[in-house]
Amino acid sequence: MNDTDEEFNADAWREQYLAETTAPGLHEEAAEARQAAGYVTVRPFTAGGRTEARLTFPARRAWRAAEHKGAAAEVASLFGLAVSTSRRMLADGRPEGREETRVLLVTGAERQVARYLRALPRVLAGLERLATRAARQLGTWRRSLMTVLGGHLDAETPSTLRARARTFRSAVLARLVGFMRTGAPNPSGTDLRAPLWDQVDAVAAEVWAAAPVDPWALAADIDTEHQASAEAPELPHRDAAVTYRALVVPVPVPVVALAA
């Protein structure tokens, strides 16, 4: 992969890492959770039944962190949560005025924020995976003989290709984020006579159809856990300050007569 291809997918290592960690002997869900954790870190604070979560987006490139932040804000809106930005603070506690571009504050009911936080890393991982496929599709198109013979690259330089690659990937990701709210159109295929970077909508619909990202489905397991927790019998315990649930299974103990 040359420098231009690397720019087509600046975080390609994430998908490679997922492939390596899902080798035999490792659980696929656990491996994906490790990968997803690299997109966002969370510091929640709960009081009075409401939660405020401070989300930080640690992507290597600032523009990629901004994309993750925008996607997180859109998902928060889908879950009915309020979002706000954070300002840098001086030593005396006064706001400095500059916005913390990698930070997003999400506020809402405790249960709803919990569902959102459960789904968000997986949503970001899913969106990034689809954007990666689109970026690789663009790289494959750029190297194809038909593209070269069609003259689509005649006026391009390595720097303009990198710019086009970044713009294309960001545009596809933005379409994918929008599909979570509106749904995606039926894939219509791409036009081989036109540059692929001018066909963002078609490529986004194509990769989405193969593996759509459903934030509500990704949050459903926390609803299952909540229901199971509510239905589990609570057993007495000695320390009133600590609550736990357990299963007590009687185990018969054999009685052996001792020889006189």
N, C-alpha and C positions, 0 to 999 in steps of 0.2 A: 504493500500500500504506500503510495507516494504522499507528499505533503498535501496535494490538492484533495486526494481522497480522504485524508485524515480530517481536513476541514469540512468535508461533506458530512462527517459524523464525528464530531469532536469528542464525544463520550462513548465511542464504540467499545471501549474496554468494559463497560458495564454489561453489555449483552454477552461479550466473550466470558466475563467472569461468571455470569449466570450459567452459561453452557458448561463451564468447568466444574462449578459447584453442584450441578445436578447429575454428576457422574454416578454410576451405580454405588449404592451405599449411603447416599445423601438424599434426604427428603427434599423434593422439588419445592414445596411450600416454604420450608425453612431457608433454602437457598435464595428464593425470590425475596423473602423478608430481609435477608442480609443486603441484597442488592438495593431494595427499596429504601433502606435506612440511609443510604448515601444521598438521597435527594432532599430530605428534610429532617431537622431535629426539632423536638417539641419540649416545651416547659409549661405544663398546665398548672393552673391555680384555681381551686374550687372553694366557694364559700356561699352559704345560703342557697344551695341548689343550682347555682350558676357557675360556669367555668369560663375563665379567660385563658387561652392558650397562646403562648408566644412561639411562633414558628420561625425558624431560621433556615435559610436555603444555602447550603455550602458548596454549590457547584463551582468548579474550577474557574469558569469564565463568568464575569458579572452579567453578561447578557443572557446566559443560560439560567442563572439564578433568577433573573427578572422574569423569564418565561415560566419557571416553576412557581414563582410567587403569583403571577397572573392566573395560572391554572388553579392554584390553591384557593385564590379568592373566588374564582368561578364555582368551584366545587362547594365552597362555604355558602355561596348564594343558593345553590341547589338544595342544600340542607337547611335553609332558612336561618343562617347565622349571620351575625354582624361582623364586619371586618373593618379594621382601621390600621393606620401606619404608626410606626414608633419613631420618636425623635431622640437624637443623641442627647445625653445628659452631661452637664458639667459636674465638677467635683462637689459643688454645693447643692446638687439636686435640681438645679434649674435646667430647663430644656435648652439645648444649644441652638436648635432651630433646624438643623439639617436632618433630613429623613434618613432612617436606616434602611437602605435600599434592599437589603437581604432579609428584612424582618417583616412579618405580618402578624397582627393581633386578631384573634378570632374569639368572639364572645357569644354565649348562648346558654340554653338550658343544659345542665350537666349531662343528661342522657344523650341529647342530640350532639353535643360536642364530642362525647366519647365515640359515637358512631362515626362522626366525621374524621376524627383522628385515627380510627381504626382503618378507614377506607383510604385516606389520603395518600400514604406512601405507596400503596398498591396501585392507586389511580395514576400517580406520577410515573411509576415504573411501567405501567401498561402504555401510557401515552408515549413515553420515551422509546419503548420498544417498537411501537408503530412508526414513530418518526425516524428511527434507525433504519427500518425496512425501506421507508421512502427515500432516505438518503442513499442507501446502497443501490436502490433502483436507479437513482439519478447517476451514480457512479458507473453502473453497468451500461446505462444508455450512453454516457459520455465516451466510453471506451469501445463502443460497438462500431463495426465497419460502416453500417448504414448512416450513423451520425457523422462520421468523418467524410464519407462520400457526399452526404447532403450539404456539406459546407456550413453546418451549424457552429462549428468551432473556429472558423477561419479568422474571425475578428476577435477571438478571445485570447487572453493571456493568463498565466497562472494566477495572477492577482485578481483578475475579473472572474475567473472560474471559482476562486475561493469566495468572493463576494456573492456570486450567484448561488453557490452551494449553501452558504449561511442563510441567505434570504429565503431560499427554497425550503430549507428544513424548518425555519421559524414559521413560515407561512403555513406549511403542512401542519405543524404542531398547533397553531392557532385554530385551524379548521377542525382538528380533532377535538380540541377543547370545546368548541362550539357544538360539535355533534352530540356531546353528552346532554345538552339541553334540547336541541332541535331534532336529533336523529340525523342520519346520513342519507343522502340520495342514493339511488341504485347505481352501482358502478357502471359507467358507460364505456370504459376502456380509454386508452390514450391514442392520440393521433401521431402516427409514426412520421408524418411529414412536418410536424412542428416541434420546436425545442421542448424537452420535457419540463424545463424550469418554468415554462409558460402554462403548464397544465396542473397547477397545484390542486384544484378542486377534484380533478379526475383521480390523481394519485392518492389524495387523502381518502376519497370514498373507497378506493380499491383496497388500501391497507386496513381501513376500518372494517370493511365487510368480512375480512379474514379473521379478525379478533377484536370485536367491539369492546369498549371499556364501559362497564356498568357500575357506577359508584355505589348504587343502592345494593346491588348483589354483593359487592365487596364489603359492605358494612353489615350484611345480614347475619354473619356469624356472631357478631357481638350481641345481636338481639336473641339468638339462640342461647348463648351463654347466659344472658340476663334471665331468660325464662327458666333455664335449668337451675340457676342459682336460687330463683324465687321459689321453685317447686321443691327443692331439696330439703329434707327434714333437718331442723336445727337441734342438735343434741346438747344436753346440759354440759357445762364445763366448770372447772373449779375457779378459774380466774375470770371475774366479771368484766375485766378490762379488755379481754381478748376474746373474740368470737371466731369460731371456726366450725366447719362441718366435716364429719367423718363417718365412715361406715365401721360398725363394730360387729365382727363376725365371731361367734362363739366357736372355739376350737376344743373338741373333746380331748381330755387328757387321760391316757390309759392308766389303770391302776394295776400295779404288779405286786402280787403277794410276796412278802419276804420269807425266805426259808427260816424255820425255827433254828 
